[in-house]
Amino acid sequence: MRVHIIYTGGTIGMVDSPHGLVPGADLEGWLNTLLRAHGSDGSDHEVTISRLNPLIDSANATPASWQAIVDELRRYSIQDPDKPFVVLHGTDTMAYTSAALSYALTDLPVPVVVTGSQLPLGAVGSDAAANTMGALHAATSTRVTGVSLFFGQRLFAGARATKTSSWAFAGFDSPNAPPLAIAGAPWQWSPLPVQGTGWRGALPYRCHDVAVIDLVPGLGAARLGAALRPLPDAVVLRAFGVGTVPGNDPGLIGVLADAIGSGVAVVVTSQCHQAEVALGRYQAGEALARAGGVGSRDMTLEATYAKVQFLLGQGLRGAELASWIGRPIAGELTPTAST
């Protein structure tokens, strides 16, 4: 087994302290014990491990944190270009990070599997060992490409996963795409999905101002307008159903239309886990489409947000950015005949 593990932070490598969980577990010792327990005496594997400096509590992750992981992966890939990766990460924002890595690493020649755990590796009944061994198996299987996420016995495309539970061991799902694999005896593998166009020479992630706004019944134009002052670089609007927006208050659409007219991309996603945004299906969404808003198709919120941040990092703005939302870069959406 040849694989490099990068620990970025998160519950899996934490220990108890008087102030709550903090990083401090002996990952190297634990990993060696884990591999021996699974039939390896250390002579038939080349598993190396490094730590991001500083470690990231995933609740504090930002696009700059994503870039730090990208840089670490590329640095080790240059040293050993044939060695796949496992990234240990906190669960809170793991789906955001796996989507972000998916866009930035379409040219990486080896797979990257992201995982973590709901309980620290030293806790009784922890899922850390099962998730780590599953990720190692996937990374070294030669059956996957690009970025994926392994958790709770299932392997998901990196830009298709979303966190669904803060406590269940099956804490992630892929609501609009089947798992790449289900762990078992033997593993059950699905055909690899269409990956997308890729992106050569991706520029680094930076922290752009992307406003994520949930629509709720009764939200008024004044409150929405206040949320968009000063104007952000882009807006992700979490609408109802297939992208419906309240239409009885014309000022609401007017606020969004003004933002679009000022060069702000407005991307509409759904509050439903399972949905395909189609702005023209109902009159309540058609007006926003006419104003220049675009739907996120069947992307998760995490994939949509990370994609907007990625495109902003490539220098795209407004209508040019919006034109890329429906075009798959890293398998983040279901392609149609027109894409």
CORNOR-V964157 format. One record per residue. OMEGA is omega in whole degrees, 0 to 359 (* if undefined). D_FIRST is the distance of its C-alpha to the first C-alpha in Angstrom with 1 decimal. Layout:
omega=OMEGA d_first=D_FIRST
omega=OMEGA d_first=D_FIRST
//
This chain:
omega=177 d_first=0.0
omega=181 d_first=3.8
omega=175 d_first=6.4
omega=180 d_first=9.9
omega=175 d_first=12.0
omega=176 d_first=15.8
omega=183 d_first=18.2
omega=185 d_first=21.5
omega=178 d_first=23.5
omega=187 d_first=24.6
omega=188 d_first=25.1
omega=183 d_first=21.6
omega=184 d_first=22.0
omega=176 d_first=25.7
omega=179 d_first=28.0
omega=173 d_first=31.7
omega=178 d_first=34.4
omega=182 d_first=38.2
omega=180 d_first=37.8
omega=182 d_first=35.1
omega=178 d_first=31.3
omega=176 d_first=30.0
omega=179 d_first=26.7
omega=181 d_first=26.0
omega=176 d_first=23.2
omega=184 d_first=20.9
omega=183 d_first=17.7
omega=179 d_first=15.8
omega=179 d_first=17.3
omega=182 d_first=16.9
omega=178 d_first=13.1
omega=177 d_first=12.7
omega=180 d_first=15.2
omega=180 d_first=13.5
omega=177 d_first=10.1
omega=180 d_first=12.6
omega=179 d_first=14.6
omega=170 d_first=12.0
omega=179 d_first=11.8
omega=178 d_first=9.5
omega=179 d_first=11.8
omega=182 d_first=9.9
omega=185 d_first=10.0
omega=177 d_first=6.9
omega=176 d_first=4.5
omega=180 d_first=5.9
omega=178 d_first=6.8
omega=184 d_first=10.4
omega=174 d_first=13.3
omega=181 d_first=16.8
omega=174 d_first=19.9
omega=181 d_first=22.4
omega=3 d_first=25.8
omega=174 d_first=27.8
omega=185 d_first=25.9
omega=162 d_first=27.3
omega=191 d_first=28.8
omega=174 d_first=28.2
omega=179 d_first=31.9
omega=183 d_first=32.7
omega=178 d_first=30.4
omega=172 d_first=32.2
omega=176 d_first=31.5
omega=176 d_first=31.3
omega=176 d_first=28.4
omega=182 d_first=26.6
omega=177 d_first=27.2
omega=178 d_first=25.9
omega=177 d_first=22.5
omega=181 d_first=22.8
omega=180 d_first=23.7
omega=179 d_first=20.7
omega=181 d_first=18.3
omega=180 d_first=20.2
omega=180 d_first=20.4
omega=179 d_first=16.7
omega=177 d_first=16.4
omega=181 d_first=19.1
omega=183 d_first=17.3
omega=191 d_first=14.1
omega=182 d_first=15.1
omega=186 d_first=12.0
omega=179 d_first=9.6
omega=187 d_first=9.9
omega=163 d_first=11.5
omega=179 d_first=12.3
omega=176 d_first=16.0
omega=192 d_first=17.5
omega=173 d_first=21.2
omega=186 d_first=24.5
omega=187 d_first=25.6
omega=182 d_first=29.1
omega=181 d_first=28.4
omega=182 d_first=24.8
omega=175 d_first=26.2
omega=182 d_first=28.2
omega=182 d_first=25.3
omega=175 d_first=23.0
omega=181 d_first=26.0
omega=178 d_first=26.7
omega=181 d_first=23.3
omega=181 d_first=23.6
omega=188 d_first=26.8
omega=190 d_first=25.9
omega=181 d_first=22.6
omega=179 d_first=23.5
omega=180 d_first=23.0
omega=188 d_first=19.4
omega=182 d_first=17.4
omega=180 d_first=14.1
omega=175 d_first=13.9
omega=179 d_first=14.7
omega=182 d_first=14.7
omega=177 d_first=17.3
omega=179 d_first=17.8
omega=180 d_first=19.8
omega=177 d_first=22.0
omega=179 d_first=25.6
omega=178 d_first=25.7
omega=184 d_first=24.3
omega=182 d_first=21.4
omega=182 d_first=24.0
omega=177 d_first=26.4
omega=179 d_first=27.2
omega=183 d_first=25.9
omega=175 d_first=23.7
omega=184 d_first=21.5
omega=183 d_first=19.0
omega=182 d_first=16.5
omega=181 d_first=16.7
omega=180 d_first=16.5
omega=179 d_first=13.5
omega=176 d_first=11.5
omega=178 d_first=13.0
omega=178 d_first=12.3
omega=179 d_first=8.5
omega=181 d_first=8.9
omega=184 d_first=11.3
omega=184 d_first=9.7
omega=186 d_first=6.8
omega=189 d_first=9.6
omega=182 d_first=11.6
omega=184 d_first=14.5
omega=174 d_first=15.5
omega=177 d_first=17.0
omega=184 d_first=18.7
omega=175 d_first=18.8
omega=182 d_first=18.5
omega=178 d_first=19.1
omega=179 d_first=17.7
omega=175 d_first=20.2
omega=176 d_first=21.9
omega=179 d_first=19.8
omega=179 d_first=20.5
omega=183 d_first=18.9
omega=169 d_first=21.6
omega=189 d_first=22.2
omega=182 d_first=22.3
omega=180 d_first=26.0
omega=188 d_first=27.1
omega=174 d_first=26.3
omega=178 d_first=28.9
omega=183 d_first=29.1
omega=182 d_first=31.5
omega=177 d_first=31.6
omega=183 d_first=31.6
omega=184 d_first=31.0
omega=177 d_first=29.5
omega=171 d_first=25.9
omega=191 d_first=26.0
omega=181 d_first=27.2
omega=178 d_first=26.4
omega=177 d_first=27.6
omega=194 d_first=28.0
omega=184 d_first=31.7
omega=177 d_first=32.3
omega=180 d_first=29.2
omega=175 d_first=27.2
omega=174 d_first=23.7
omega=181 d_first=21.0
omega=173 d_first=19.5
omega=182 d_first=20.4
omega=179 d_first=18.0
omega=180 d_first=19.1
omega=5 d_first=19.0
omega=173 d_first=18.2
omega=175 d_first=17.5
omega=185 d_first=20.5
omega=174 d_first=19.9
omega=175 d_first=22.8
omega=180 d_first=23.6
omega=179 d_first=22.6
omega=175 d_first=25.7
omega=186 d_first=27.6
omega=183 d_first=26.0
omega=186 d_first=29.3
omega=188 d_first=30.7
omega=179 d_first=28.2
omega=181 d_first=29.6
omega=176 d_first=29.5
omega=182 d_first=30.2
omega=175 d_first=30.1
omega=186 d_first=32.2
omega=169 d_first=31.1
omega=169 d_first=31.7
omega=183 d_first=34.9
omega=177 d_first=36.7
omega=182 d_first=39.2
omega=179 d_first=41.8
omega=181 d_first=40.9
omega=175 d_first=43.1
omega=188 d_first=41.8
omega=174 d_first=44.8
omega=170 d_first=45.2
omega=174 d_first=48.3
omega=178 d_first=50.3
omega=178 d_first=53.6
omega=177 d_first=56.4
omega=183 d_first=54.5
omega=181 d_first=57.3
omega=182 d_first=57.5
omega=180 d_first=58.5
omega=178 d_first=55.5
omega=179 d_first=53.1
omega=179 d_first=54.9
omega=180 d_first=54.6
omega=182 d_first=50.8
omega=175 d_first=50.7
omega=354 d_first=52.8
omega=183 d_first=51.8
omega=176 d_first=50.2
omega=176 d_first=46.4
omega=179 d_first=44.3
omega=179 d_first=43.4
omega=168 d_first=43.9
omega=184 d_first=41.7
omega=179 d_first=44.2
omega=185 d_first=43.0
omega=181 d_first=45.7
omega=169 d_first=46.6
omega=183 d_first=45.4
omega=178 d_first=44.8
omega=180 d_first=45.9
omega=181 d_first=49.5
omega=180 d_first=51.3
omega=185 d_first=54.6
omega=182 d_first=57.4
omega=177 d_first=60.6
omega=183 d_first=60.3
omega=180 d_first=60.5
omega=181 d_first=59.9
omega=177 d_first=56.3
omega=180 d_first=55.5
omega=178 d_first=57.7
omega=181 d_first=55.6
omega=178 d_first=52.4
omega=177 d_first=54.4
omega=179 d_first=55.6
omega=179 d_first=52.1
omega=178 d_first=51.0
omega=178 d_first=54.2
omega=176 d_first=53.2
omega=180 d_first=49.9
omega=175 d_first=47.6
omega=176 d_first=45.2
omega=182 d_first=45.5
omega=184 d_first=42.6
omega=174 d_first=43.3
omega=185 d_first=40.6
omega=173 d_first=41.2
omega=178 d_first=41.3
omega=175 d_first=40.1
omega=179 d_first=36.4
omega=182 d_first=37.1
omega=168 d_first=39.3
omega=185 d_first=39.9
omega=177 d_first=42.2
omega=190 d_first=45.3
omega=183 d_first=47.9
omega=185 d_first=50.6
omega=179 d_first=50.6
omega=180 d_first=53.0
omega=182 d_first=55.8
omega=177 d_first=54.4
omega=184 d_first=51.4
omega=180 d_first=53.1
omega=179 d_first=55.1
omega=177 d_first=52.1
omega=179 d_first=50.6
omega=179 d_first=54.0
omega=178 d_first=53.7
omega=175 d_first=50.4
omega=180 d_first=47.8
omega=178 d_first=44.7
omega=182 d_first=42.6
omega=182 d_first=38.9
omega=183 d_first=38.6
omega=176 d_first=36.0
omega=170 d_first=33.8
omega=175 d_first=33.1
omega=183 d_first=34.8
omega=180 d_first=31.6
omega=179 d_first=30.8
omega=182 d_first=34.5
omega=180 d_first=34.8
omega=179 d_first=31.7
omega=177 d_first=32.9
omega=178 d_first=36.3
omega=179 d_first=34.9
omega=182 d_first=32.8
omega=175 d_first=35.8
omega=179 d_first=38.1
omega=178 d_first=35.7
omega=177 d_first=36.1
omega=181 d_first=39.9
omega=179 d_first=40.9
omega=170 d_first=43.7
omega=185 d_first=46.1
omega=179 d_first=46.5
omega=176 d_first=43.9
omega=182 d_first=41.2
omega=183 d_first=42.5
omega=180 d_first=42.2
omega=186 d_first=38.4
omega=181 d_first=38.0
omega=181 d_first=38.2
omega=183 d_first=36.0
omega=177 d_first=32.3
omega=186 d_first=30.1
omega=178 d_first=26.7
omega=186 d_first=27.3
omega=180 d_first=29.2
omega=180 d_first=32.2
omega=182 d_first=33.2
omega=174 d_first=34.7
omega=181 d_first=38.2
omega=182 d_first=40.1
omega=180 d_first=41.5
omega=* d_first=38.1
//
